[in-house]
């Protein structure tokens, strides 16, 4: 079930909100837990049993990990992390690993079987939530949850279950036992944020999708500079408005239910360095890797070479976390290498003047666009073909398929989306819409969101919506 589907918008969400509003305040977690499992079952089917099994194992482990608990807490922690990573490795990467072994064996005439498992939706996200839970409890940062319902609410909360934001346990632990005191205020604050995300997704991201698909489906022999740039820029915009739109919808839904979920985007395309980009793009993932991988590895405390090593490890893992494909590894290494270069030459901390800001922002954007080509391409050959045409221009035109997809409406939306991301880095629209208390600003946001939601609803009703891009991860 997608947030941008008629079933969710016109049935599931109204029923859940109405139930939360009319039931006693201390029933919130129960309502959210049941609704979340129903939401997941509708899309995951039988793989829901895997999620339930992981929740049972990690809930029981949490009770054994609290400081002062008799027994070997470290052994329980290692076992819990190994279990979570093992589940992720088997279901997400077994197919990829056996494909590589099959290809290697074929060289010597052997025929090894290839494992094919259905990828459970959201597995990358709920695995990281489970690891956050056991580690935070082990470190004594928050006590283990005593109520299974509260634990299910944290892990399976439908706003963030499938594609984030990745909520570290300590960020939400204090919110789980609290009864809702201002339920209507939460709905009033969360709805504009949800509406903003719906508009980003349906009006911009989904409209650009056919154009991007046509560009990246162009055979290598027919690729041109025009198609390469159109596809690369189109995907850069599509991915941002799709994923940040999902995050806005998730944060808005969470707020309507009484939870404050962490921010995930802060105008990342306004960055002047790749280091800054990763402080603004998918921030919840960056924070997770920082707290549970980078710092435990030693962070930047062990000298320059160790810092570079740790950055490289983090971004190799970041790449493969997104998917079992060499293109994701190349994307991770590309960004990790850029971060190492910025640290080596001090570019990450170099002062930015008004004169240099535009040039540095343009360079950073160019590097990000090149990185997204790896991210979107089906294989490395396709990626290098497109990047070659980006950097070595020719004067060929568009193919018939791309020209047909490049309608006037899509080109206008692409230009509009470019104008939006080219704006200054402040204010960040999502938090502003949610928190502004100025009457004029409130009236403006309500009017704008009403118009936008109306148009988005028409598009949804006509069936012109697609799954969120991060559902595949």
N, C-alpha and C positions, 0 to 999 in steps of 0.2 A: 504494500500500500504506500503510495507516494503522498507527500504533503500537498502536492499540486494535482491530485486526482479528485474527481467529483465525489467518490465514496468518502474520502477523508474530509473534504471541505464541507460537504452538505449533510453528512450523517455522523461519521465517527467523532469529529471534533465537537460539534454542538452537543452531542449526547454526553461526551466525557465532561465538558465544561459545565453543563447543566447538572450533572450528577455531583460534581465537586462542589458546586455552589449550594445545592439544596441539602446535601448530607451534612452531618455534624463535622465540625472543623477537624477533629482528630481522626476522621475517616479518610483524610486526603491520601495518605500513603497507600491504603488498601485499594482505593479507587484507581490510583495511578498505576499500581502494580498489576492489577487485573487488566486494565485497559492496555498496558504496555505489552503484556504477554499475548493478548488477543491481536494487537497490532503486529507483533512479530510473527505469530502463527500465520497470519494472512499472507505474508510474503515468503516466509522461510519454510513453512510446512513441517515435514518430519525433522528437519535439522534443529527445530526448537528444542528437541530432547538433548542435543549437545549443549546448548546454552543452559538449560536447566541443570544438567549434570555438572557443568563448570561452576554454576552458582552454588550448588550444594557443597561441592568440594572446597571452594574458597571460603564460604561462610563458616564451615567447620574448622578450616585452617585458621581463620582469624581468631577464633576463641582460644586456640592453642598458642597464639603468637603474642599475646599481651604480656608486657613486662611483669615479672613475678610469677608467671605460670610455670609450674614444675615441668621438667622435661627439656629436651634439646630444641630450643626455639629456632636456632640457626638451621638445624636439619629440616624442621617444618617449613621454614621460609624457602630454603633451596628446593625442597620437594614441590612446594606450591608453584614457584616460578617455573621450574622444569615442566610441571604439568601444563601450565598455561602456554608456555612456549612450544611444548610438544604438540598440543592441540593445534596451535596456529601453523606449525611447520608441516604437520601431516595433511591438514585439510587445504592449506593454501599453497604449499610448495612441493608436495610429493609428486604431483603431476609434472611439474617443471623439472625436478631433479631426475625423475625416471626418463623423461624425454631426452635429457642430455646424455644419460647413460646409454640409452637406446641408440642414439646417433654415434656415440663413441664405439659401442660394440659392433655397430654395422660396418665399421671400417675393417674389422677383422672377420667379418662374415657371421658374427653372432646375432641372435635376435632376442633381445631382452624385452619383457613386457612393459607397457606404459600404464601407470596407475592413473585412473581418471575418477576424481571425486568431485561432487557438487560443492561449490564454494558457499558456505553459509553466509548470508548477508550480515554485515556488521561485525564479522569475527575479528577483524583487525582492531576494532574499537573496543568491543567488550573484553577482549583479551588484555588490552592495556588498562582498562578499568579494574579488572581483577588484580593485575600486578600492582597497580597503585594502592589498592586496598590492603593487600597483605604486607607490602613494604611500609606503608604509613603506620599500620598497626604495630608492626615489628619495631619500628623506630620510636614508638611511643608518642607519635605526633597526634594521634586520635585513638580513642578506645575502640575496641571491636564492637560491632553492632550486636545487640542482644536479640532484636526482633527480626525474624526472617523477612517479614513484610518490608521493613525499612531497607534491608539489604537488596531485595528484589527491586525496590523503587530506585535505588542508586544505580544498579547495574543495568536494568532493563528499561529505565525511563524512556518512553517512546520518543520524546523530542530529540534526544541525543544518541539513541541506541544504534542507529544504522550508519550515521556519518558524522558523529560528533556534534559539538565540540568534545574533545577528550577532557573529562572532568576528573581531576585528581581527587582522591577521597577526602583529603583535608580541606578541599575547597567547598565541599557540600555537606560534610559530616554534621556540622552544627545546625544545618537547615532541616535535616531529616526528622528530628523529634519535635520541631516547633509547630504548634497549631497555627493555622492561617488566621490572622487578625483583621486583615484589610483585603478581603477577597475581591471585591469589586474594583478597588484601586489597582490591584494586580492585573486584572483583566484589562482595565482602561490603559495601563502602561504597556502591557505586553502586546495588545492587538496592533497598534501602529507598527511595531517592530516586525511582527509576523507579516503584516501587509506589505511592508517594504521588501521583505525577502521574496514574497510571492510575485511581486512586480518584477524584481530582478530576474527571477527564474523564468517566468512564463513570457514576459514581454521582450526581454533582451536575449537571455541565454538560449532559450528554445528557438527563437527566431533565427539566431545565427547558426544553429546546429547544422541545418542542411547545407549551407554554404561551406562550412568547415569540413563536413564529411566529404563533399564533392572534391575539395582541394586535396585532402589527404588520400583520397582514393584514386587520384590521377596516376596513371602508370609512369614509371621513371623516365621512359623514353619520350613522354609527352609533357613532362614537368617544365615549367618556365618560371622566370623570376616573378612575373606577375602573380601566378598561381601560388608560388611559394610564400610570397609576402602576404597575400590575401588569406591564405590558410593559417599562417603562423600568427598574424595579428588577430584574425578572427577567433582562433582557439584561445589565445591569450585573454581575450575579452570574454569569450563564452565560459571558460573555466572559472574566471573570477566571479562573474555575475551568477553563475550556477552555484558555486561552492559558498561564496559569501552570502548569496541569497538563502541557501539552505541553513547556514549558520544563523542568519537573522531570524528565519522562521523558527529554528530550534530554540533560540534564546527568547524570542517572543512567546512561544508556547510554554517554555519553562516558567517564564514570569507569570503568565496567566494561571498556571497551576501553583504558583507561590514559591518558585525556586529561582535563584539568581545564578544562572550558568555563566561561565567565564567567556570573555570576548575572544573572538577567533581571528578577526581581521581589523586592520587599522590603516586603510588606504595604502596597501603595500606597493602599488605602482608609483607612488610618489617618493620612493626611497632613492637615496643618492649613493648607496653602496649595497652590495649583496648582503653584508652583515646586517644592515638596517632592514633590508627586505625580509630577512628571516625573523626579525623582531616584530614584523607587521603581518606576515603571511602565515596562516594556519598556526597561530600563536600557541594554541593549546598543545599541538604536537611538539613544537619547539620546547615548550616548558617541560613536557613529559620526558623527552630525551635528555634535556639538561639535568633534571632532578634524578632520573633513574638510570642513566647511562653515562653521560659526560662527567658529572661530578664524581660518581663512584669510581670511574676510571682514573680520576686524578685531576680532571678539569685542566686548568692552566697553572696548577701549582707545582708541576714537576719539571719545569723547564720548557724551552721553546720546542724541541723536537717531540717531547711527549704531548704537548698541546696540539701540535700538528697531527700527531698520530690519533689523538682522541677525536679531533674534528673529523678526520677521515673516516674513522670507525663509525661515528654517529651518522655521517651522511651516506655511507654505504648501507647502513641499516635503514635509514630514512628512505632511500631509494627502493630497497627490496620490500620494505613495509608496504609500499604502495602497490606492488604487484610482482608476480613471478615472471619477469621478462628482463632480458639483458638491457632493454631500453631504459628501464627504471634504474638499473645499476649505473648506466652511463649518465643519466640525469643526476643521480646522487653524487657520483664522482665529480661531475662537472661543477656542481655547487660547492662541494667540499673543497675542490681545488681552488675555486675562486676565493673562498673564505680564507684558505691558507695563504694565498697570494696577498690578500688585503692585510692580513696580520703581519706578514713578512715585511711588507713595504710601508706599513703604517697608514694605508689608505682608509682603513676602517675608522680611524680616529682623526684623520686630517680635517682641519677647519673648513667649513663650507661657507663661501661668501655668496652674496647675491649674484655676482658675475659668473661664478663657477657652478652654481646650483643647477641651472638648466642643462649645461653640458654633462654634468655628472649624473643627473637624473636620466638623461637620454641614453647615456652609455649603460647605465644599470638596466634600463628597460630593454635595450638591445640584447644584453646578456641573458636576461630573464626570458625573452622571446625565443632565443636560440635554445635555451634549456627546455622550454615547453615543446619544442619540436621533437626532442628525444622522448618526452613524456607522452606525447600523443601518437607517435608513429607506431605502426604495427611491428616493425623490426628495425635493426640498426641500419640496414641498407637504405630503407626509405628515409630514415632520419638524415643520413649523410647526403643523400641526393637532394633533399629539400634545403638543407643548410648550405650545400654548395651553390644552389641557385640563389639563396639569400645573399651570399657574399660575393658571388661572381655573376654580375647582372648580364642578362641578354635582353633582346628587344622583341621576343616572341609574344603573342597575345594569349588569350584564354582559350581553353578547349571548349567544345560545344557544351559539355556537361557542366563545367564551372560557370560558363556564361549564363546558362539557364538557371543555375542556382543563385547567381548574383543579381537578384531582382532589385528594383529601385527601393522597395521597402527595406530589404536587408542591408543595402548599402547605406541608407539613411540611418538605420539603427546602429550600424557599425560606427559611423561617424559620430553619432550621438554618444555611444558608449566610450569612444576615444576621448571625446570632450569631457565626459564625466571623470574618467581616470586621470586626465591631464590637469584637473583642478588642484589647488593647493592641498597640503596634507591635513589641514584642519578646516572645519570640524569634521569628525567622523560621523557620518549620518546616522548609523544605527543607534549608538548610545544617546545621541542628541534627540532623536525622535522619542526614545523611551523615557528620557529623564527631564526634558525641557518643561518648565513650569510657567514660562511666560505665556500670557493669554494669547497674544498675537501669534507666537510661534505654535501654540497648541491648535489654534484655529487653522493656521496654515497647514500643519501636518495632517489634521483630520480631513481637510478639504482635499489635499493632494492624495492622501491614501485612499479616500473614498473614490476619487476618479480612477486612480490606478487599479484598485481592487475590482472596480466595476469592469474595466477593460480586461483585466486578467481573468476574471470569472467568465467573460464571454469566450476567451481563448480556451479556457479549460473545458467549458461546455461543448465547444466545437471539436474537442479532442486533439488540439494542437499543443500537447505537452508531452514531455519525455521523462524517463527516470533521471534522477540526479546523477551527475557524473561520478560522484564519490561512493555511490551505492556499490560499484564494482570492486571497491577496496575493502 
